């Protein structure tokens, strides 16, 4: 059994993009960051830290925790939403805790919050979860997608705008292997790499403009290699040729574009190819060929370039501190970014809610080693 060594964490850290070609090595360590809290899974134990105003740390309280505190035992996966957390147990059952005001925990209720794990009303084995601010979707072992919670813009994919506090199957999809969400959009990737989406790509020029109530195939993303959901209104993917593309609302340059919105997947400025990609609230990052790039806001160090004077970049900029490093996972939260390289996890960016778990609320403008998996 392995153990986690926390470096510069207790004394002294998004949602992972779905990668169609990723190795299944999650038995050792899994990291998930989306909103302003983070969780790790080591073996079957999930520990969380950071913001806890809706009980998203799973500790039976809404008090914050500066360092990782156990939230769930017997887990095989962990997924964080903006104000919620989900775990798949060893039997494939899905559990959730945190914000539930619009039924996004899938409990059949709309209680404001649950500060301890509760079993989701889904009698299926779950393999992947996409959790947003107000809605959640899951992929089952047989490749089906179920969604629940807020249904603004039709992001539950059931042909209506009716919110549902319990899982509802999304019809019209082939066998799905991954799902990602943002505040208004849900996208899934099938076994061939085709990306399917429902909901709205952005809230401009009018709410739900250009939205779809049922899944539609995205022609630019046939044979896509990776998919990453955002913390607000962004979505990114890597197309069949390896080109990173983003679409939605371009807050602070999060899409890597000069336009205010992108209704269709558009190439990221300054980055021709990538292998992995993730997007958050106002920044995005990608990796490829042992090089790492970020774009968007940098007011709290989100770009990881150790240049506080640069507050935003609409072009991808290289994070030279990670040059030559093999990047296994990318997690971009609302203002915090973490990557995993082998057994090591590096984090940087916002820390206003203790996301970096260093006992301060000070941001980090460059990658810092925060976690190592020890044999």
Buried (B, 14 or more C-beta within 10 A) or exposed (E): EEEBEBBBBEEBBBBBBBBBEBEEEBEBBBBBBBBBBBBBBBBBBBBBBBBBBBBBBBBEEBEBBBBBBEBBEBBBBBBBBBBBBBBBBEEBBBBBBBBBBBBBBBBEBBEEBBBEBBBBBBEBEBBBBBBBBBBBBBBBEEBBBBBBBBBBBBBBBBBEBEBBBBBBBBEEBEEBBBBBBBBBBBBBBBEEBBBBBBBBBBBBEEEBBBBBBBBEBBEBBEEBBBBBBBBBBBBBBBBBEBBBBBBBBBBBBBBBBEEEBBBEBBBBBBBEEBBBBBBBBBBBBBBBEEBBBBBBBBBBBBBBBBBEEEEBBBBBBBBBBBEEBEBBBBBBBBBBBBBBBBBBBBBBBBBBBBBBBBEEEEBBBBBBBBBBBEE
